[in-house]
Amino acid sequence: MSLPPEMFPRAGDGKPLFGDHYWRQGEARAPVGIAANPDRIDEDDYKLLADNLPTLCWIANPDGYITWYNRRWHEYCGTTPVEMEGWGWQSVHDPAVLPSVIDRWTASIATGQPFEMVFPLRGADGTFRPFLTRILPVHDRDGQLRRWIGNNVDISQQVAVEQELRLSQQKLEEANRALAEREAFLSRVFASSTDCIKVLDLEGNLTFMSDGGQTVMEVEDFDAIAGCPWPAFWEGDGNEQAREAVEAARQGEARSFVGQADTMKGTRKWWHVAVSPINGPDGKPDRILSVSRDITDLRQSEAERDRFVRLAENSRDFVAMGDVDGRAFYLNDAGRALVGLGDADIAEHHLADFFAPEEVARIEEEIIPAVDRDGFWSGETNFRNFATDELIPVLYSVFPITDANGDPIGYGTVTRDFRDVKRAEEDLHFLNEELAHRLKNVLAVVQSVAQQTLRNAADTQTAGQKLGARLVALGAATDVLTGGSWRSANLHELARRALAPHGDIGERIKIEGPEVTIKPQVALALSLAFHELATNAAKYGALSGDEGSVRLYWEMVMDGEEDRFELVWRETGGPPVTVPERRGFGSALIERSLSAYFRGKAETDYRPDGLVFTLRSTASAALAENRN
């Protein structure tokens, strides 16, 4: 049908603002008796302007029936005018978002208020892209709504940029967290290490000493020795080797030596010392790292070595030693148990045999060279179990071993089983994700209920009462879900908790059905639906008088190869029922929400002898996997 000329806006003199023609499906129609005005934009210009706009434009009747789209719409959607006329636009909307679009558009039609929303539209290539949609009402001089003018703007590039910015921000935050964690870990290593870790300037003067180093060197006040030349703490050959190591570090080379030096309290100790350059931003040495390890115990008598062996054997950590070629020659009992070696001959195994295959190259190319250069290495890696090939997360610490003359004879390690730590980290991560997921779901339901309640309430007091009651029903469902760790909910218990405030369970409200467990999101929606049904029954239906009753029952029905779930709410004994002239939010929630959550069909039958509500869906959509 054609639109009458008065459907289009006019100026104060009564002449059309967009020429003397109106449009339907891209064709110009001239109303009889109206002459063209050369001072106005004619129909061809108007059509050319509208069709060549980069946005998607359209015009609709006051009731929302769309009568015209510009050419850009059909080019993008790959549709024809016949396909799109009226309510045909729904075919290019995302089914998941379409219900909310219809709700918003219907509300605007009812109120005459402008519409604005972002939702996806499917292009001719099958791809959904986000569009910012604005719809404005057009009124005549008497204030009557004559039409709607819609405009859809493709914002996919803006959304992509925003997403990229969010990802970049997230990566930056993750990098900052990783850096902070790394700095905190290094600080803990320095604080807990028994090595004397020092930083020197290029002249060899002390600028820093770790807390553990101050302890082992018996330093009470580092400020008293800060700035002193480090080689001066050594005597004889040790002094010469310290000065040579500092000079080598200035040239970018690492050196190590073994010597004797006194602590600040005069205790004479043997030290294994590694000196290496610390490069600045330009890649050249600007400071020097010196790590001194107290090896006095390794130079003691056999009795002292026996005590060390007993200490190692009693340790719950993996304690092992190997020669310079990587051949193992000692492993304590805790280490044998950790890697599943039992009583096997340790001498038959090489250092690389203890690690996961993918870690071997790292050991040979990174860790051992770091030990030779720096005098130690510590970090996380994976051992393997010789019996089961299980990967074992460990905190691996390795250091060189020297003989009485200070010559390297092998490597030692004290390694800690990190499996419990890793499991705890994984469990904590899983629990945090699970809690976040469940909380988001509940908040989404609360937000939806609040928005719909406030939108449909006549006043704030009524809105508050309805919202409070609905949140109580939601809380009852949450209590049931909490008992099931948010994985499922018992339908009998859910129904009893939701309906108990509205009548005596077993007398006026009868609940029947097999024991089944339902999914979390389904439970939240069903609890709210029970509340709405019971509230309506108390106001208008079977529970509004003294004689009426409600029967709630469900059953599993075989339908071909798949079980189906059917739930029925039946009211009897109440006042005569009539179909309401206007359906409120409660009715919409019952049918639309349950249909969506159960992926089935929800129907309300207003029978004269009592309301009957029926819900049908597949068992897989409604019930949890561990259903009875």
C-alpha positions in Angstrom: 0.0 0.0 0.0 1.1 3.6 -0.5 1.8 6.1 2.3 -0.4 9.2 2.3 1.4 12.5 1.7 0.6 13.8 5.2 2.9 11.1 6.6 5.9 13.2 5.6 7.1 16.4 7.4 6.0 19.7 6.1 7.2 23.3 6.6 5.2 26.1 8.1 3.6 26.8 4.7 2.3 23.2 4.5 4.7 22.2 1.8 6.7 18.9 2.0 10.3 19.3 3.4 11.6 16.6 1.1 10.0 17.4 -2.2 6.4 16.6 -3.3 7.0 12.8 -3.4 7.2 10.1 -0.9 8.9 6.7 -1.2 8.0 3.1 -0.9 10.5 0.3 -1.6 12.8 2.8 -3.4 10.1 4.1 -5.9 8.9 7.7 -6.0 5.1 8.2 -5.7 3.6 11.6 -6.4 0.4 12.4 -4.5 -2.4 13.6 -6.8 -3.0 17.4 -6.8 0.3 18.5 -5.4 2.5 20.4 -7.7 6.3 20.2 -7.6 8.1 23.1 -6.0 11.4 24.0 -7.7 12.6 25.6 -4.5 12.5 22.2 -2.8 14.7 19.1 -3.3 13.0 17.0 -5.9 12.4 13.3 -5.6 15.3 12.2 -7.8 17.8 14.3 -5.7 16.3 13.0 -2.5 16.5 9.4 -3.6 20.0 9.9 -4.9 21.0 11.4 -1.5 19.4 8.7 0.6 20.6 5.8 -1.6 24.2 7.0 -1.5 24.5 7.7 2.1 27.3 5.5 3.7 24.9 4.5 6.4 21.9 2.2 6.4 18.6 4.2 6.4 15.0 3.2 6.5 11.5 4.6 7.2 8.7 2.9 9.2 5.0 3.5 9.9 4.0 4.6 13.5 3.3 0.9 14.3 6.9 0.0 13.4 6.0 -1.5 9.9 9.0 -0.7 7.7 8.1 0.6 4.3 11.4 1.6 2.7 15.2 1.0 2.9 17.9 2.9 1.1 20.1 1.1 -1.5 23.0 0.9 1.0 20.9 -1.4 3.3 20.2 -3.8 0.5 23.8 -3.8 -0.7 25.1 -4.6 2.7 22.5 -7.2 3.7 22.2 -8.7 0.2 18.3 -8.5 0.4 15.5 -7.3 -1.8 12.8 -4.7 -0.8 10.1 -7.4 -0.8 12.2 -9.5 1.7 12.7 -6.6 4.0 9.3 -4.9 4.0 7.4 -4.9 7.3 9.1 -7.1 9.9 11.4 -8.8 7.4 14.4 -7.1 9.0 14.5 -9.7 11.7 16.1 -12.2 9.3 19.4 -10.3 9.2 19.7 -10.0 13.0 21.7 -12.2 15.3 19.2 -14.7 16.9 20.9 -14.4 20.2 20.4 -10.6 20.3 17.1 -10.3 18.5 14.8 -10.7 21.5 16.4 -7.7 23.3 16.2 -5.7 20.0 12.5 -6.5 19.7 11.9 -5.6 23.4 13.6 -2.2 23.0 12.0 -1.4 19.6 8.5 -2.5 20.9 9.0 -0.2 23.9 9.9 2.8 21.7 6.8 2.1 19.5 4.6 2.0 22.5 6.0 5.2 24.1 7.0 7.2 21.0 10.4 7.7 22.5 13.6 7.7 20.3 15.5 4.3 20.1 19.2 3.9 20.4 21.1 0.6 20.6 24.2 -1.3 19.4 23.5 -4.7 17.8 24.9 -6.9 15.0 23.5 -7.1 11.5 24.4 -9.8 9.0 26.0 -8.7 5.8 25.7 -10.3 2.4 28.9 -12.3 3.1 27.3 -13.9 6.2 29.4 -11.9 8.6 27.7 -10.1 11.6 29.1 -6.6 12.2 28.1 -4.2 15.1 25.9 -1.2 14.1 25.0 1.8 16.2 21.3 2.2 15.5 19.3 5.4 16.1 15.6 5.7 15.4 13.8 9.0 15.6 10.0 9.7 15.7 8.6 12.2 13.2 5.5 14.1 14.2 3.1 16.4 12.2 2.2 19.9 13.2 -0.5 18.6 15.6 2.1 16.5 17.4 0.8 13.2 16.1 3.5 10.5 15.4 3.6 10.0 11.6 6.6 7.8 11.0 9.9 6.6 12.3 13.3 7.3 10.5 16.0 4.8 11.3 19.8 5.1 10.7 22.3 2.2 11.2 26.0 3.1 11.4 28.7 0.4 11.0 31.0 0.7 14.1 32.9 -2.5 13.5 36.2 -0.6 13.1 35.6 1.3 16.3 34.8 -1.9 18.1 37.9 -3.5 16.8 40.0 -0.6 17.9 38.5 -0.6 21.3 39.1 -4.4 21.6 42.7 -3.9 20.5 43.1 -1.2 23.1 41.6 -3.4 25.8 44.0 -6.2 24.8 46.9 -3.9 24.8 46.0 -2.6 28.2 45.6 -6.1 29.5 49.0 -7.2 28.1 50.6 -4.1 29.6 49.0 -4.9 33.0 50.1 -8.5 32.7 53.6 -7.4 31.8 53.7 -5.0 34.8 52.4 -7.8 37.1 55.0 -10.2 35.8 57.8 -7.6 36.3 56.6 -6.9 39.8 56.5 -10.6 40.6 59.9 -11.1 39.1 61.3 -8.2 41.2 59.6 -9.5 44.3 61.0 -13.0 43.6 64.5 -11.7 43.1 64.2 -9.7 46.3 63.2 -12.8 48.2 66.1 -14.8 46.6 68.6 -12.1 47.7 67.1 -12.0 51.2 67.1 -15.8 51.6 70.3 -16.7 49.9 73.2 -17.6 52.1 75.6 -16.4 49.3 77.2 -13.0 49.8 75.9 -11.1 46.8 77.6 -7.8 46.2 77.5 -5.0 43.6 80.6 -3.0 42.9 81.3 0.1 40.9 83.8 -0.1 38.0 86.6 0.8 40.4 85.8 -2.2 42.6 84.2 -0.3 45.4 81.2 -1.8 47.4 77.8 -0.3 46.6 75.4 -3.1 47.7 75.4 -6.3 49.7 72.4 -8.7 50.1 70.9 -9.3 53.5 72.0 -12.9 53.3 75.5 -11.7 52.4 75.6 -9.3 55.4 74.7 -12.2 57.6 77.3 -14.6 56.3 79.9 -11.9 56.3 78.9 -10.8 59.9 78.2 -7.2 58.8 76.2 -5.3 61.3 76.2 -1.9 59.5 76.8 -2.0 55.7 77.1 1.8 55.7 80.3 1.4 57.6 81.9 -0.4 54.7 80.0 1.0 51.7 82.4 2.6 49.2 85.4 0.5 50.4 87.5 -1.2 47.8 86.4 -4.8 47.7 89.8 -6.4 46.9 91.1 -4.9 50.2 89.1 -7.6 52.1 91.4 -10.3 50.7 95.0 -11.1 51.6 97.9 -12.6 49.7 96.9 -14.5 46.5 93.3 -13.7 47.2 93.9 -10.0 47.0 95.7 -10.4 43.6 92.9 -12.6 42.2 90.2 -10.2 43.4 91.9 -7.3 41.6 92.4 -9.3 38.4 88.7 -10.3 38.6 87.6 -6.7 38.9 89.8 -5.7 35.9 88.4 -8.6 33.8 84.9 -7.5 34.6 85.6 -4.0 33.5 86.6 -5.5 30.1 83.4 -7.5 30.0 84.8 -10.8 31.1 83.7 -13.1 34.0 86.1 -14.6 36.4 86.0 -17.0 39.4 88.4 -18.0 42.1 88.7 -19.6 45.5 90.3 -17.9 48.5 90.3 -17.2 52.1 89.0 -14.0 53.7 87.9 -12.9 57.2 84.3 -11.8 58.1 83.8 -8.4 59.7 84.2 -10.2 63.1 87.4 -11.9 62.1 86.1 -15.4 61.3 88.4 -16.9 58.7 86.4 -18.7 55.9 87.0 -20.2 52.5 85.0 -18.6 49.7 84.2 -19.5 46.1 83.9 -16.2 44.3 82.3 -15.5 40.9 82.8 -12.0 39.4 81.0 -10.9 36.3 80.1 -7.6 34.6 76.7 -6.0 34.7 76.1 -4.3 31.4 74.2 -0.9 31.1 71.7 0.1 28.4 74.6 0.6 26.0 75.7 -3.0 26.4 78.9 -2.0 28.1 79.8 -2.8 31.7 78.7 -0.1 34.1 78.7 -2.2 37.4 80.2 -5.5 38.6 78.5 -8.5 40.3 80.4 -10.5 42.9 78.9 -13.6 44.4 80.9 -15.2 47.2 79.9 -18.6 48.5 81.1 -19.9 51.8 82.7 -23.3 51.0 84.5 -23.7 54.3 82.5 -26.8 55.2 83.6 -28.4 52.0 87.2 -28.0 53.1 86.8 -29.5 56.5 87.7 -33.0 57.7 86.0 -36.2 56.8 84.0 -36.0 60.0 82.5 -32.7 58.8 81.8 -34.2 55.4 80.0 -37.1 57.1 77.9 -34.7 58.9 77.0 -33.0 55.6 76.1 -36.4 54.1 73.8 -37.2 57.1 72.2 -33.7 56.7 71.6 -34.4 53.0 70.2 -37.9 53.6 67.8 -36.5 56.2 66.7 -33.7 53.9 63.2 -34.0 52.3 64.7 -32.1 49.3 66.4 -33.7 46.3 70.1 -33.4 47.0 72.6 -34.6 44.4 76.1 -34.2 43.0 77.7 -34.9 39.7 81.1 -34.6 38.2 82.2 -32.0 35.7 81.0 -34.2 32.8 77.5 -34.4 34.2 77.8 -38.0 35.5 75.9 -38.4 38.8 77.9 -39.7 41.8 75.6 -38.9 44.7 71.8 -38.8 45.3 70.0 -38.8 48.7 67.1 -41.0 49.5 64.5 -38.2 49.1 65.9 -37.6 45.6 65.7 -41.3 44.7 62.1 -41.4 45.8 61.2 -38.2 43.9 62.4 -39.5 40.5 61.6 -43.2 41.0 65.2 -44.6 41.0 64.9 -46.8 44.1 68.1 -48.8 44.6 69.4 -48.3 41.0 73.1 -47.5 40.5 73.3 -43.7 40.3 76.6 -43.8 38.5 74.8 -45.2 35.4 72.9 -41.9 34.9 73.9 -38.6 33.4 72.6 -35.2 34.5 70.4 -34.9 31.4 68.6 -38.2 32.3 66.9 -36.5 35.2 65.1 -33.8 33.1 62.2 -33.8 30.7 63.5 -34.2 27.1 62.5 -30.6 26.2 64.5 -29.3 29.2 67.8 -31.0 28.3 68.9 -28.3 25.8 68.2 -25.6 28.3 70.3 -27.3 30.9 73.3 -27.6 28.6 73.0 -24.3 26.8 71.7 -22.0 29.6 71.9 -23.3 33.1 75.4 -25.0 33.3 77.1 -22.0 31.5 75.3 -19.7 34.0 76.7 -21.7 36.9 80.2 -21.7 35.5 79.9 -18.0 34.9 78.0 -16.8 38.0 78.7 -19.5 40.5 75.1 -20.6 40.9 71.7 -20.9 39.1 68.2 -21.2 40.6 64.8 -21.5 38.9 61.9 -23.6 38.0 62.1 -26.7 35.7 60.8 -30.2 35.3 62.4 -33.5 36.4 61.1 -36.8 35.0 60.2 -39.9 36.9 62.3 -42.8 35.7 59.6 -45.4 36.4 56.5 -43.5 35.1 57.9 -40.7 32.9 55.7 -38.3 34.9 56.9 -34.7 34.7 57.7 -33.3 38.2 57.8 -29.5 38.7 60.8 -28.6 40.8 62.6 -25.5 42.1 66.1 -26.4 40.9 69.2 -24.8 42.5 72.6 -25.8 41.2 76.1 -24.7 42.1 79.7 -25.7 41.4 81.8 -28.0 43.7 85.5 -27.5 44.1 88.3 -29.5 45.7 90.7 -28.4 48.5 92.7 -26.4 45.9 89.6 -24.6 44.6 89.6 -26.6 41.3 86.1 -27.5 40.0 85.2 -31.2 40.5 81.5 -31.1 39.7 78.1 -29.7 40.5 75.7 -29.9 43.4 72.0 -29.3 43.6 69.4 -28.8 46.3 66.1 -29.2 44.5 62.6 -28.9 46.0 59.5 -30.8 44.9 57.1 -28.1 43.6 54.1 -30.3 42.7 52.1 -29.2 45.7 52.8 -25.6 45.0 51.8 -25.9 41.4 48.6 -27.8 42.3 47.7 -25.2 44.8 48.3 -22.5 42.2 46.2 -24.3 39.6 43.4 -25.0 42.2 43.4 -21.3 43.2 43.3 -20.2 39.6 40.4 -22.6 38.8 38.4 -21.5 41.9 38.9 -17.8 41.1 37.7 -18.3 37.5 34.7 -20.4 38.7 33.8 -17.8 41.3 34.1 -15.0 38.7 31.9 -16.9 36.2 29.2 -17.7 38.7 29.2 -14.1 40.1 28.9 -12.7 36.6 25.9 -15.0 35.9 24.1 -13.9 39.0 24.8 -10.2 38.5 23.5 -10.5 34.9 20.2 -12.1 36.1 19.9 -9.4 38.9 20.5 -6.6 36.4 18.0 -8.0 34.0 15.3 -8.4 36.6 16.0 -4.9 38.0 15.8 -3.3 34.6 12.6 -5.0 33.6 10.9 -4.4 36.9 11.7 -0.7 37.1 10.8 -0.3 33.4 7.3 -1.8 33.9 6.4 -0.5 37.4 3.9 2.3 37.8 5.7 3.9 40.7 8.9 3.5 42.8 7.1 1.9 45.8 5.6 -0.8 43.6 8.9 -1.3 41.9 10.7 -1.7 45.2 8.2 -4.2 46.4 8.2 -6.3 43.3 12.0 -6.1 42.9 12.5 -7.1 46.6 10.2 -10.1 46.2 11.9 -11.2 43.0 15.4 -10.9 44.5 14.2 -13.0 47.5 13.1 -15.7 45.0 16.5 -15.4 43.3 18.2 -15.7 46.7 16.3 -19.0 47.4 17.6 -20.4 44.1 21.1 -19.2 44.9 20.9 -21.1 48.3 20.0 -24.3 46.5 22.8 -23.8 44.0 25.3 -23.1 46.7 24.5 -26.5 48.2 25.4 -28.0 44.9 28.6 -26.1 44.4 26.9 -24.1 41.6 26.9 -27.1 39.3 23.3 -28.2 39.6 20.1 -27.8 41.7 17.5 -30.3 42.9 14.2 -29.4 41.4 12.1 -30.5 44.3 14.2 -28.4 46.7 14.1 -25.4 44.4 10.3 -25.6 44.0 9.7 -25.9 47.8 11.9 -22.9 48.6 10.4 -20.7 46.0 6.8 -21.6 46.7 6.8 -22.1 50.5 6.1 -18.3 51.3 2.9 -18.5 49.1 1.1 -21.5 50.7 1.3 -24.8 52.6 3.4 -27.2 50.5 1.6 -30.5 50.3 -1.9 -29.0 51.0 -2.7 -26.0 48.8 0.5 -26.3 46.8 1.3 -29.9 45.7 4.7 -30.6 44.1 5.1 -33.9 42.2 7.7 -35.3 39.9 10.8 -37.5 39.7 14.1 -36.5 41.4 16.0 -34.5 38.9 18.8 -31.9 39.0 18.8 -28.9 36.7 21.5 -26.6 35.4 22.5 -23.4 37.4 21.2 -20.8 34.9 18.0 -22.8 34.4 17.5 -22.9 38.1 17.7 -19.1 38.5 15.2 -18.5 35.7 12.9 -21.2 37.0 13.0 -19.9 40.6 11.9 -16.4 39.3 9.2 -18.0 37.2 7.8 -20.0 40.2 7.7 -16.7 42.2 5.8 -14.9 39.4 3.3 -17.8 39.0 2.7 -18.0 42.7 2.3 -14.2 43.1 -0.2 -14.1 40.2 -2.1 -17.0 41.7 -2.2 -15.2 45.1 -3.5 -12.0 43.5 -5.9 -13.3 40.9 -5.9 -17.0 40.7 -6.3 -20.2 42.7 -4.5 -18.9 45.8 -6.5 -15.7 46.1 -9.3 -17.4 47.9 -9.7 -20.2 50.5 -10.7 -23.1 48.2 -8.2 -23.0 45.4 -5.1 -25.1 45.0 -2.0 -25.4 42.7 -0.5 -28.6 41.4 3.1 -28.4 40.1 4.4 -31.5 38.5 7.0 -32.6 35.9 8.0 -35.8 34.0 10.4 -37.2 31.5 8.8 -38.1 28.2 10.4 -40.2 25.5 10.4 -38.4 22.1 12.2 -40.4 19.5 15.8 -40.9 20.4 16.0 -38.1 23.0 14.3 -37.7 26.4 12.1 -34.6 26.8 11.4 -32.7 30.0 7.9 -31.4 30.6 6.8 -29.2 33.6 3.2 -28.1 34.3 1.7 -25.6 36.7 -2.1 -26.1 37.1 -4.5 -24.0 39.1 -7.9 -25.2 40.2 -10.7 -24.0 42.5 -10.1 -20.3 42.1 -12.2 -17.5 40.5 -13.0 -17.7 36.8 -10.1 -16.9 34.6 -10.1 -14.5 31.7 -7.3 -13.6 29.3 -5.7 -10.4 30.4 -5.8 -7.4 28.1 -2.2 -6.5 28.8 0.6 -8.8 29.8 3.1 -7.5 32.3 6.7 -8.2 32.9 6.0 -11.3 35.0 4.1 -13.0 32.2 6.8 -12.0 29.7 9.5 -13.3 32.1 7.8 -16.7 32.6 7.4 -17.4 28.9 10.2 -15.6 27.2 13.0 -16.3 29.7 12.1 -19.9 30.2 11.9 -20.5 26.5 15.3 -19.0 26.1 17.0 -20.7 29.0 15.4 -24.1 28.4 15.7 -23.8 24.6 12.2 -25.1 24.5 8.6 -23.8 24.5 6.7 -22.1 27.4 2.9 -21.5 27.1 0.3 -20.0 29.4 -3.3 -21.2 28.9 -5.9 -19.0 30.6 -8.6 -21.6 31.0 -11.9 -20.5 32.7 -11.5 -23.1 35.4 -7.9 -22.2 36.2 -4.6 -21.1 34.6 -2.3 -23.8 33.2 1.4 -23.1 32.4 3.4 -25.7 30.5 7.1 -25.8 29.8 8.6 -28.3 27.3 12.3 -28.8 26.4 14.9 -31.4 25.7 16.4 -33.1 28.8 19.9 -32.1 27.7 19.0 -28.4 27.7 17.3 -28.5 31.2 19.0 -31.1 33.3 22.5 -31.4 34.6 24.6 -34.3 33.5 24.5 -36.0 36.9 20.7 -36.1 36.8 19.0 -39.1 38.5 
